[in-house]
């Protein structure tokens, strides 16, 4: 049954992209998708509720027959789309030449099915909620001939570093299954972060196992996470990379993939991340701002993954972003032994 919408009705106009009947061939890489998800991904600007209406009325057909919204496509299927009316939307924000150059230089790895980029801090992974242009929209403009570009996973807006973008649906399925395997303790993708924590990280503390519960505030626009017995199982492995007088540089490896996991687990041990405005120390953050730190010190420094059809792991490393490297140079004089 299609989801209910509380949105007011909108006036629709014929969009030139969808003004004629279209016939779409399903290839092997697209096989396995539900027809509703397939349509939503291709009919940009068409509300999801309208997609379900088309399916319910039989206006979208596969191999000349009616199908349900949960029908899974097969290689060789022929999808018929009727002429569509879509709501007029403002044109998307255009990618600036400056950001385009930054993203071209930020690509760390690429083959025919995957690219890994070193995401700049301050860039959201996708648009929405007041964000005009995110990483995925920017990459689609940067690669206009790419048939398929989808995020494999996410990073917080102010977290820099390695992020995977699938160029084929087969890679997306493979890598997302690897992420699920990792959370279930069956190997999978290894994510490595560098984090600067306030204070001295407890010696011999190499693993934090504490369930996390995600809450929403401010009308659902802000997320807050806390340790709670009713939360989801969450495990992070930590190792000390360097001790300073007032800070500890950590390597963090999240075993599970919960929202804000590293940040909340560090806070739990009284060593919140430097610059963290949500889970950190306001007084320490004000002092760090004077040293040039404008965000939380968290960087996705490496990824290890096995590509489809391969048996050995590929590792991709992202150098520390300029702002975080500059802060470390400033506090280097405070380094303590051991």
N, C-alpha and C positions, 0 to 999 in steps of 0.2 A: 504494500500500500504506500503511495507516495507521501512524503512528509508534508505536514500542514504548514502553510505560510501565514504569518501575521502581517505581511507587508501589504500596503495599499496597492490596488490595481494600477497598472501603468499603461500609458498609451504605447502602442507598438507601431513600427513602421517597417516597410520592406527594406532589408539590408541587401546590398548588391551581392554580397558574398553568398547569400542563401536564396536568391530570387528565383532560381531554377531547380528542378528536380536534380538531385545528385546521386550517383552510384559509386559506392566506395568498396574497393576490394580489400579484404582482410588478409594480411600476410602472416607468416609463421610467428613473427615477433609480436604481433598484436593479438594472437590467439590466446584464449584463456581469460580475457577481460569480460566483465559483465557488460552487457550492451548499454546500460544506463551510464556507467562510468566512461565507457568509450565515447558516448555522445557528448557528455558534459565536457570532456577534454577537447573535443573538436568544435563544439558549437560555442565559441567564446561570445559572451554577451547574451546568450539564451538562458533565462532562469532555469534552475533545476526543476522547479515545479512544472514549467512548460515542457521540458523534456519528458517527464513522466506522463503528462497529458497526451503527448504525441504517441507514446508507447501504448497507453491505455486505449486510445481511439484507433490503433492499428495503422497510423499514418507512417510510422517507421516500419519497414519490413526487412526481413532477412531471407534471402533466397525466395522472394516473392510471397513469403508467409508471415503471419502475425507472430510476434514473440512477446514474452513477458520481460519485465525489467531485469530479472535475475538471469536471463539467458546468457550463457557464456559462449563467446564467439569462437569459431573454428577457422583454421587456415583455409582459404578458398571461399569463405562466405562472401556474399554480395549484399551490402547494406544499401537500402534505398531511403534517401531523405527527401521529404516533400519541400516545396518552397516554404520558407519560414519568415515569420514576423518577429523582430527582436526590438527590445527597447533601445532607444538612442542613448549612447554613452559618450562621455567626453573622451577625446583621443588619449591614448596612454602617454605618459611622460616619456620624452625621448631621451635616449642614452647620450650623455655628454661625451665629447671626444676625450676629455680628461679621464673620466671613469672608464671609458672603453680601453684606453691605453693601460690604465692600472690593472684591469682585469686580464688583458692579454698577457701582461707580464706575470700575473698571479697564477697562471695555469702551471701546475707542477708536474702533471702526468696526463697523458691522453692516448687512448687507442680508439678503435672503431666503435667501442661500446660504452666508454666511460671517460670522464675527465675529472681530475681532482684539482681544486683551486685553493689558493691560500686566501681565504676571505678577509677583506680589509675590515678593521673594526668600524663600528658605526653603520654598517650596511646590513639591513635586514635580509633574511634569506628569501623572503617573498613579500610582495605588496599586500596592502590591506591595513585596516585599523590606523589610518592616517599616514601610511607609507605609500608614496606614489610609485616608487620603483625599487624592487628588491633584486637580489642577486640573480634569481632564476629569470625574471623578466629582462634584466640587463643582458644576460647571456643569450637569451633568445633573440634579442635585437643584434647582439654582436655576431651571432651565427644564424642569419636569416634563412639559410638553406638547410639547417638542421631539422629533420622531420620530427625529432623526439628529443626533448631535454626535460628531465624530471629530477627533482631532489631525491637523493637516496635517504638522507637524514637531515637534521637541522642543527643550527648553532644559534645561541642567543645573539641578538643584534650587536652587543658590545664585546662578544667573544670573537677573537680572530683565529685564523688557522685553517687546517685541512677540512674540506667538505667535498663530498662526492656527488656528482651529477651524472645520471645515467643517460646515455645516448641511444639506448635500445631498451625496450621493455623487458627483454630476456635478462639483461644485466640488472635492471631494477629488481626483478623478482629474485634473482640469485643473491644479490647483495642484501636485500631486506630480509631474506630468509637467514642469511649469515648473521645479521644483527639479532634476529630472534634466537638463533642458536646460541649466540654469546650470552644473552640474558638467561637462557635456560642452562648454562653451564656446559654447552656442547661445542666448545671452540668458537669458531666464527671470527668476525672482524675484531681486531684489537685497536682501541682508541687510546692515544697517549696525549696527555695534556701537561703543560707547565703552568704552575700556579704559585703566586707569591702570597704566603700567609702571614698574618700579623703574629708576632710573638715567636716563641720557641716551640716547634712541633714536638710532641712527646716522644721520647726515645722509645724504640721498639714498638711503636704504633704503626703497623703496616697495613692494617685493614679495618675499615669502618663498615659495620653491618647494622643498619638502622632503617626501619621502614619509613617511607615518605608518603605524605598525604598532600595532594594538590588542592588548593582552595582558590576561589575567584573573588576578587574585590572590585569595587567601582564599576558595578554593572557588567562584570565579566570581562572588562578590558585589561585588568591587571591580575597576574597570577602570583600567588604566594605559596610557598611549600614549607611544611614543617614536619619534624619527626613525630610520628604518631603510631600507636600500635595497630590502628585500623588502616594504615597506609600500605602501599605496595612494597614488597621486599626490595631492598636497595643495598648494593655492595660496591664499595670503592676501595681500590688498593692504592696506598700512598708510599712514596719513598722520598727521603731527603736528598736533594741535589746539592744544596749549599745552605749553610747557616750564616746569618748576619746578626748584628747586635739586636735589632728589633724585628727581624723578619726571618722567615724560612722559605727558601725556594724549593718547591715540591714537584715531583712527578706524580701525576694522578692517572690511574687507569680505571675508569668505570666499568664494572662487570655488567651491571644493569644500565638501562638508559632512561633514567627518570629525569623529569624537568628539574633544573637547578641542582642536580644531585651533588656534584663536587662542592658547590658553594655551601649547601646546607650541611653536608657532612663535615666540612672544615669548620663551620660555625659551631657545630655540636661539640667539637673538641677544643672550644675556646680559642681557635686560631682562624678567624674569618679571613676571607681573601682581601688583600689590599685593594682599596677603591670600590668595594662592593657596597652600593648605596641601598641595597635591600636587606642584606644579611650581615653587613659589616659594622664597623665602629665609626661613628660620625666624626669624632674628634680626630682620629688617625687619618680618616679620609681627607679632612680639610688640610692637614699637614702635607699629605701626599699630593693634593692638587697644586700646592705651591711648588712642588717638585716636577709638575707637568703631567701627573697621572690623572686622566679625565674619565677613566672607566675602571671596571674591575680587572685585576691582573689574572687573566685566564686565557690561555692560548692552546689551541688544538695542534700540537707540535708534530704528530705523526699518526699514520694509519697503516695497518698491516691487513691485507686481505688476499684471498685466493680468487682469481678470476675464473669465469666459466671455462671449463675444459682444461684447466691447469691444475697441477698438484702441488706446486710450490707457491709460497706467499710472496706477494709484492709489497714492498714497504715504500711509503712516500713520506718525506720529511718537509716540514714548513719552517723556514727560519723565523725566529722571534720578530714580531713587528717592531718598527722603529721606536714607537713610544715606550714599549716595555723594555726594549734593549737599552734605551737611554736612561730609564729609571734605574736599572740594575747597575749601570756604570756609576751613577751618582751615589749609590749605597755601597759600592764595592769596597770603599775604604773602611766600612764598618764590619767587614767579614770576620767571623770568629772561627777558630780551628775546630775540627771535628764535626 
